[in-house]
Amino acid sequence: MTMVDEGMLCHMIGEHVLVGYTDDAGGREALALARTIAEVTGGRLTVAAVHSPERAGSAVEAQATLARAASATSGLRADFVTQESRGAGRGLSVLASKVNADLIVVGSPRGGARRRIDLGGTGDHLMHGSTQAVMLTPAGYVPVDRPQRLTVAYVRRPQCDEAVTQAAAAAVRLDVPLRLMTLAVNGADQDLLRDDLALAIRLASDSSGLEAEEIQAQVGEGDDVAEAMADGSWAEGDLLVCASSEDAPIHRVFLGETAFKVLRAAPCPVTVLPRGNA
């Protein structure tokens, strides 16, 4: 590894993880993933249940939900809090700002395809304006003890370059491989895409101290985004990082059309970074 300023690696998303908990499979899967992330980063963990101000007894139900979460995760060091809001996504955004969380983790609602992400109302709200990074959990996901590889969905533009530098720093801190992946859809020029990946590899190396030879690169090919994503190799413990759209307001999450398709096709958890988050 080449030498690099340690200050460049001082911050990594996951220093304070907020998980939106619901008393169902999606909530339990999100909690398990959030716990894993907090354990490997050494960060704080806050478990939140959002309740509506318009329904009598919802606050008591939220407290009972958190009590069940705490009893099911004995030994878990976390804060358990309720948040009043008319919508779960909005409530989590407000709470994240209040407690200074830098990552919000949510699960997929029931009824979605197994090992695929379904946004639902909560995820959809967060994908349209969260000021924190958002990690989405596939339905039926069971986390391994720690992440095994970080993959950046790469397109040559400034927001993706920011994602590359953050993921490279995280790969160093977590001591896991880094992969940069781009998609060649419907006959796109693969030579041009490989040139873009070469520049991204150099950026990752220069910003983190990783040797260029340590950084994996892959072009997924297919007639559409889902097919190109399936063309990539995926393994247990993979985490995918996506940048927000260039149309996103600064310091907010917003998914473009292609990134949304990537998210829906991903077989692993996906973290979406706010624009200008580097």
Phi, psi and chi 1 to 4 in degrees:
 res  aa     phi    psi   chi1   chi2   chi3   chi4
   1 MET       -  136.7  179.2 -178.3  -67.7      -
   2 THR   -78.7  161.7   56.8      -      -      -
   3 MET   -74.3  145.8  -63.8  -61.8  -66.5      -
   4 VAL  -150.3  151.2   66.2      -      -      -
   5 ASP   -61.6  122.3 -178.6   -1.5      -      -
   6 GLU   -63.2  -24.4  -69.4 -175.3    2.1      -
   7 GLY   -62.2  -25.8      -      -      -      -
   8 MET   -70.4  -18.1  -60.7  173.0   69.9      -
   9 LEU  -109.7   11.2  -55.2  179.9      -      -
  10 CYS   -72.9  -27.3   63.4      -      -      -
  11 HIS  -113.8  135.2  174.5   74.4      -      -
  12 MET  -139.2  133.9  179.3  172.4   61.6      -
  13 ILE   -58.0  136.1  -72.2  173.1      -      -
  14 GLY   115.1    9.7      -      -      -      -
  15 GLU   -72.4  -25.7  -68.3 -178.4   -9.1      -
  16 HIS  -145.2  108.8 -172.5  170.2      -      -
  17 VAL  -100.2  127.8 -178.9      -      -      -
  18 LEU  -111.7  124.6  170.0   65.7      -      -
  19 VAL  -114.9  131.1   54.6      -      -      -
  20 GLY   -82.3  114.4      -      -      -      -
  21 TYR  -104.9  132.3 -175.7   77.0      -      -
  22 THR  -127.9  151.4   51.3      -      -      -
  23 ASP   -85.2   63.3 -162.4    9.5      -      -
  24 ASP  -151.5 -177.6   56.6   17.8      -      -
  25 ALA   -60.1  -43.2      -      -      -      -
  26 GLY   -61.8  -40.2      -      -      -      -
  27 GLY   -66.3  -41.5      -      -      -      -
  28 ARG   -67.5  -37.5  -69.3 -174.6  -72.1  -87.5
  29 GLU   -66.4  -40.5  -70.7  154.9    5.3      -
  30 ALA   -64.3  -41.4      -      -      -      -
  31 LEU   -63.5  -42.9  176.2   56.4      -      -
  32 ALA   -61.9  -41.5      -      -      -      -
  33 LEU   -67.8  -43.9  177.7   58.9      -      -
  34 ALA   -61.6  -39.4      -      -      -      -
  35 ARG   -63.0  -42.6  178.4  178.2 -172.7  170.9
  36 THR   -61.3  -45.3  -62.8      -      -      -
  37 ILE   -62.2  -45.6  -63.0  -60.4      -      -
  38 ALA   -64.1  -36.4      -      -      -      -
  39 GLU   -67.5  -40.5  -73.4  175.2  -14.8      -
  40 VAL   -78.1  -26.8  -61.4      -      -      -
  41 THR   -90.3  -14.9   63.3      -      -      -
  42 GLY    74.2   19.7      -      -      -      -
  43 GLY   -88.5  172.0      -      -      -      -
  44 ARG   -75.7  156.1  -70.6  178.3   57.3 -166.8
  45 LEU  -130.7  127.8  176.7   62.6      -      -
  46 THR  -120.1  127.2  -63.2      -      -      -
  47 VAL  -105.9  123.9 -176.7      -      -      -
  48 ALA  -123.6  140.9      -      -      -      -
  49 ALA  -118.8  123.6      -      -      -      -
  50 VAL   -96.0  135.0  179.4      -      -      -
  51 HIS  -130.6  154.1   63.8   93.1      -      -
  52 SER   -84.7  140.0  170.6      -      -      -
  53 PRO   -76.8   -8.1   29.5  -35.1      -      -
  54 GLU   -97.0   -3.2  -59.8  173.0  -14.4      -
  55 ARG  -119.3  122.4 -171.0  165.2   58.8   83.9
  56 ALA   -61.8  136.0      -      -      -      -
  57 GLY    83.5   -1.4      -      -      -      -
  58 SER   -68.0  -32.0   62.9      -      -      -
  59 ALA   -67.0  -40.7      -      -      -      -
  60 VAL   -65.2  -40.8  174.2      -      -      -
  61 GLU   -62.6  -39.4  -69.2  176.7    4.7      -
  62 ALA   -64.5  -40.3      -      -      -      -
  63 GLN   -62.7  -41.5  -69.5  -76.2    4.0      -
  64 ALA   -65.7  -37.4      -      -      -      -
  65 THR   -60.8  -44.2  -66.4      -      -      -
  66 LEU   -68.5  -34.3  -69.3  179.7      -      -
  67 ALA   -63.4  -40.2      -      -      -      -
  68 ARG   -67.0  -37.8  -72.1 -169.9  -69.1  -87.6
  69 ALA   -62.8  -42.8      -      -      -      -
  70 ALA   -65.9  -40.8      -      -      -      -
  71 SER   -70.3  -27.4   64.3      -      -      -
  72 ALA   -83.0   -9.6      -      -      -      -
  73 THR  -128.4   58.6   52.4      -      -      -
  74 SER   -58.3  139.1   58.4      -      -      -
  75 GLY    86.1   -1.9      -      -      -      -
  76 LEU   -78.6  123.6  175.5   62.4      -      -
  77 ARG   -88.5  108.0  -64.2 -179.7   56.3 -173.3
  78 ALA  -160.2  160.5      -      -      -      -
  79 ASP   -96.4  136.7  -62.2  -43.1      -      -
  80 PHE  -114.8  117.8  -66.7   83.6      -      -
  81 VAL  -135.6  152.9  -60.0      -      -      -
  82 THR  -105.3  154.3   61.8      -      -      -
  83 GLN  -139.4  125.6  175.2   68.0   29.4      -
  84 GLU   -84.8  129.8 -177.5  179.2  -88.0      -
  85 SER  -166.7  153.7  178.0      -      -      -
  86 ARG   -76.2  -14.4  -72.8 -177.0  170.8   83.2
  87 GLY  -143.2  142.9      -      -      -      -
  88 ALA   -64.6  -41.3      -      -      -      -
  89 GLY   -62.3  -46.7      -      -      -      -
  90 ARG   -63.4  -42.3  176.3  174.0  174.7   76.5
  91 GLY   -60.4  -41.8      -      -      -      -
  92 LEU   -66.7  -38.4  -69.6  172.1      -      -
  93 SER   -62.3  -45.9  -67.9      -      -      -
  94 VAL   -63.0  -45.9  169.8      -      -      -
  95 LEU   -64.3  -40.4 -179.1   59.8      -      -
  96 ALA   -59.3  -41.6      -      -      -      -
  97 SER   -67.2  -37.3  -63.8      -      -      -
  98 LYS   -65.9  -41.6 -174.3 -172.7  -58.7 -176.0
  99 VAL   -97.4    2.1  -58.4      -      -      -
 100 ASN    64.2   40.0 -158.5   28.3      -      -
 101 ALA   -76.0  150.5      -      -      -      -
 102 ASP  -114.2   -0.9   60.6    0.5      -      -
 103 LEU  -146.7  128.6  177.5   65.3      -      -
 104 ILE  -108.3  127.7  -59.5  172.9      -      -
 105 VAL  -113.0  129.2 -178.7      -      -      -
 106 VAL  -133.7  156.7  -65.4      -      -      -
 107 GLY   -97.0  177.9      -      -      -      -
 108 SER   -92.8  140.5  -67.7      -      -      -
 109 PRO   -69.1  161.0   25.4  -33.7      -      -
 110 ARG   -63.5  150.3   66.9 -175.5   66.9 -175.3
 111 GLY    99.2   -8.4      -      -      -      -
 112 GLY   -83.0  168.2      -      -      -      -
 113 ALA   -68.0  139.5      -      -      -      -
 114 ARG   -64.2  138.4 -176.3  171.4  177.0   79.1
 115 ARG    64.5   23.9  -60.4  -53.8  -64.2  -92.9
 116 ARG  -131.5  154.3  -70.1  -66.4 -177.5  -90.7
 117 ILE   -89.8  132.7  -69.1  168.6      -      -
 118 ASP  -122.7  120.4 -172.6   -7.3      -      -
 119 LEU   -64.8  -47.9  -72.1  179.9      -      -
 120 GLY    64.4 -177.1      -      -      -      -
 121 GLY   -66.2  -39.4      -      -      -      -
 122 THR   -65.9  -52.0  -58.6      -      -      -
 123 GLY   -62.0  -39.1      -      -      -      -
 124 ASP   -62.4  -42.5 -174.0   66.5      -      -
 125 HIS   -61.5  -45.4 -180.0   94.8      -      -
 126 LEU   -65.6  -31.6  -66.3  170.6      -      -
 127 MET   -75.5   -1.8  -71.2  -63.9  100.8      -
 128 HIS  -125.4   46.6  -69.5   83.7      -      -
 129 GLY   139.8    5.1      -      -      -      -
 130 SER   -60.8  139.8  173.0      -      -      -
 131 THR   -91.1   -4.6   55.1      -      -      -
 132 GLN  -110.4  157.2  -66.7   79.7   21.7      -
 133 ALA   -60.7  146.6      -      -      -      -
 134 VAL  -123.8  128.2  179.4      -      -      -
 135 MET  -109.0  126.2  179.6  175.1  -75.6      -
 136 LEU  -108.2  133.9  -59.5  142.9      -      -
 137 THR  -102.5  127.3  -46.8      -      -      -
 138 PRO   -66.0  152.7  -16.9   29.9      -      -
 139 ALA   -63.4  134.3      -      -      -      -
 140 GLY    78.3   12.2      -      -      -      -
 141 TYR   -77.1  134.0 -177.1   74.8      -      -
 142 VAL  -120.5  112.3  178.6      -      -      -
 143 PRO   -70.8  149.4   25.9  -33.6      -      -
 144 VAL   -82.7  178.2  -64.8      -      -      -
 145 ASP   -61.3  -31.6  -70.7  -18.6      -      -
 146 ARG  -158.9  155.9   57.0 -177.8  -65.9  112.8
 147 PRO   -57.2  145.0  -24.0   33.7      -      -
 148 GLN  -107.0  -20.6  -60.6  -60.6  -54.3      -
 149 ARG  -164.9  143.6  179.7  174.4   61.3 -179.7
 150 LEU  -107.8  130.0  -60.5 -178.7      -      -
 151 THR  -118.8  133.0  -64.4      -      -      -
 152 VAL  -104.9  125.9  178.5      -      -      -
 153 ALA   -77.2  110.8      -      -      -      -
 154 TYR  -112.4  132.5 -174.4   77.1      -      -
 155 VAL  -134.9  140.5  177.9      -      -      -
 156 ARG   -73.1   97.1 -168.9  179.4  177.7 -170.0
 157 ARG  -161.6  161.4   53.3 -175.7  174.0   85.5
 158 PRO   -56.5  -39.8  -27.2   34.6      -      -
 159 GLN   -62.9  -37.4  -71.8   72.5   34.8      -
 160 CYS   -72.0  -32.9  -78.2      -      -      -
 161 ASP   -62.4  -40.0  -71.8  -16.9      -      -
 162 GLU   -61.0  -41.7  -66.1  170.2    2.2      -
 163 ALA   -63.4  -38.3      -      -      -      -
 164 VAL   -62.2  -46.5  165.7      -      -      -
 165 THR   -66.2  -39.1   58.3      -      -      -
 166 GLN   -68.2  -42.5  -77.5 -158.8  -80.9      -
 167 ALA   -67.3  -36.1      -      -      -      -
 168 ALA   -64.1  -43.3      -      -      -      -
 169 ALA   -62.1  -41.6      -      -      -      -
 170 ALA   -65.1  -38.8      -      -      -      -
 171 ALA   -61.9  -38.5      -      -      -      -
 172 VAL   -66.4  -47.5  171.1      -      -      -
 173 ARG   -62.7  -38.3  -73.2  -83.8  -60.4  -85.9
 174 LEU   -89.4   -9.4  -62.4  176.2      -      -
 175 ASP    57.2   51.3 -168.1   25.8      -      -
 176 VAL  -128.0  158.7  -62.3      -      -      -
 177 PRO   -66.2  152.7  -18.6   30.7      -      -
 178 LEU  -115.0  132.9  173.7   66.9      -      -
 179 ARG  -125.3  137.0  176.7  174.6   65.8  164.6
 180 LEU  -109.3  125.8  -51.2 -179.2      -      -
 181 MET  -127.8  132.0 -177.2  175.6 -178.6      -
 182 THR  -125.5  159.9 -165.7      -      -      -
 183 LEU  -114.0  130.1  -54.9 -178.6      -      -
 184 ALA  -102.4   98.0      -      -      -      -
 185 VAL  -104.6  132.1  176.4      -      -      -
 186 ASN    56.2   47.9 -160.7   21.9      -      -
 187 GLY    80.3   21.6      -      -      -      -
 188 ALA   -60.5  152.3      -      -      -      -
 189 ASP   -69.0  105.6 -173.6  -18.9      -      -
 190 GLN   -70.7  -31.0  -69.4 -161.1   33.9      -
 191 ASP   -62.1  -43.0  -70.9  -23.4      -      -
 192 LEU   -64.8  -40.2 -179.2   60.3      -      -
 193 LEU   -66.0  -37.6  -67.0  176.0      -      -
 194 ARG   -68.1  -34.6  -67.4 -174.5 -171.2  -78.0
 195 ASP   -62.9  -41.5  -71.0  -17.4      -      -
 196 ASP   -61.9  -42.5  -69.9  -13.5      -      -
 197 LEU   -64.0  -37.0  -76.8  176.9      -      -
 198 ALA   -61.5  -41.0      -      -      -      -
 199 LEU   -67.0  -38.0  -67.9  172.9      -      -
 200 ALA   -67.7  -37.0      -      -      -      -
 201 ILE   -61.3  -43.2  -72.3  171.8      -      -
 202 ARG   -62.7  -41.4 -179.4  174.0  178.9  178.5
 203 LEU   -61.5  -45.4  173.3   63.3      -      -
 204 ALA   -62.1  -42.0      -      -      -      -
 205 SER   -66.0  -47.5  177.6      -      -      -
 206 ASP   -64.5  -33.9  -69.9  -13.9      -      -
 207 SER   -83.7  -23.3   65.7      -      -      -
 208 SER  -118.1  -19.6   67.3      -      -      -
 209 GLY    90.3   -2.1      -      -      -      -
 210 LEU   -65.1  141.2  -73.1  168.6      -      -
 211 GLU   -70.9  142.6  -63.4  -70.3   -8.3      -
 212 ALA   -56.2  -34.5      -      -      -      -
 213 GLU   -69.7  -18.2  -65.5   76.8   12.6      -
 214 GLU   -81.2  -15.1  -61.0  177.7   77.6      -
 215 ILE   -95.2  123.5  -57.9  169.1      -      -
 216 GLN   -81.9  148.9  -56.4  170.8   19.4      -
 217 ALA  -137.2  141.2      -      -      -      -
 218 GLN  -148.8  141.0 -174.3  167.6   17.2      -
 219 VAL  -109.9  118.9  176.5      -      -      -
 220 GLY   -91.0  129.3      -      -      -      -
 221 GLU  -113.9  140.3 -175.7  178.2    6.5      -
 222 GLY  -178.1  170.0      -      -      -      -
 223 ASP   -75.5  -20.4  -68.1  -25.9      -      -
 224 ASP  -147.1  177.8   54.6   29.3      -      -
 225 VAL   -62.7  -43.4  169.1      -      -      -
 226 ALA   -60.5  -41.7      -      -      -      -
 227 GLU   -68.8  -39.9 -169.5  172.9  -63.4      -
 228 ALA   -66.7  -37.6      -      -      -      -
 229 MET   -65.0  -41.0  -75.3  -73.0  -71.3      -
 230 ALA   -66.2  -23.9      -      -      -      -
 231 ASP   -70.8  -20.5 -172.8   49.3      -      -
 232 GLY   -77.5  159.6      -      -      -      -
 233 SER   -90.6  130.9   58.7      -      -      -
 234 TRP  -128.3  142.6  -59.8   94.7      -      -
 235 ALA  -137.7  165.4      -      -      -      -
 236 GLU   -59.2  137.9  -65.7  -64.9  -35.5      -
 237 GLY    90.8    0.3      -      -      -      -
 238 ASP   -72.0  143.6  -85.1  -23.3      -      -
 239 LEU  -127.9  135.9  -65.6  178.6      -      -
 240 LEU  -108.4  136.4  178.8   63.3      -      -
 241 VAL  -115.2  129.1  178.0      -      -      -
 242 CYS  -122.1  144.9  -71.2      -      -      -
 243 ALA   -87.9  155.7      -      -      -      -
 244 SER   -74.5  163.1  -76.2      -      -      -
 245 SER   -65.5  152.4  166.2      -      -      -
 246 GLU   -65.9  -13.9   58.6 -170.9    6.6      -
 247 ASP   -84.5   -6.0  -63.8  -34.4      -      -
 248 ALA   -69.9  142.5      -      -      -      -
 249 PRO   -60.1  152.5  -20.1   32.0      -      -
 250 ILE   -60.3  137.7 -167.0   71.1      -      -
 251 HIS    65.4   26.5  -58.8  -48.1      -      -
 252 ARG  -133.7  154.8  -71.5 -171.0 -179.3  -85.9
 253 VAL   -85.3  136.7  165.0      -      -      -
 254 PHE  -159.6  124.3 -176.3   79.6      -      -
 255 LEU   -92.4  132.9  -86.6 -171.2      -      -
 256 GLY   -79.9  176.5      -      -      -      -
 257 GLU   -62.5  -46.0 -179.5 -179.8   -2.1      -
 258 THR   -67.7  -43.8  -60.7      -      -      -
 259 ALA   -61.8  -35.9      -      -      -      -
 260 PHE   -62.6  -41.2  177.8   74.2      -      -
 261 LYS   -66.0  -37.5  -67.5  177.2 -179.6  177.9
 262 VAL   -61.3  -46.3  167.3      -      -      -
 263 LEU   -58.6  -44.3 -176.9  151.3      -      -
 264 ARG   -67.9  -26.2  -67.3  -63.5  -58.8  -88.4
 265 ALA   -93.5  -10.1      -      -      -      -
 266 ALA   -70.2  135.4      -      -      -      -
 267 PRO   -92.9   14.6   34.0  -33.7      -      -
 268 CYS  -142.7  169.7   64.4      -      -      -
 269 PRO   -59.4  146.5  -25.1   35.6      -      -
 270 VAL  -124.4  131.2  177.1      -      -      -
 271 THR  -108.1  127.0  -60.9      -      -      -
 272 VAL  -107.9  124.8 -176.4      -      -      -
 273 LEU   -93.5  143.0  -56.4  178.2      -      -
 274 PRO   -64.7  152.4  -16.2   28.5      -      -
 275 ARG   -65.4  137.0 -178.2 -176.1  174.4 -162.4
 276 GLY    71.6   31.7      -      -      -      -
 277 ASN   -90.2   -6.6 -161.3   53.8      -      -
 278 ALA   -71.4      -      -      -      -      -
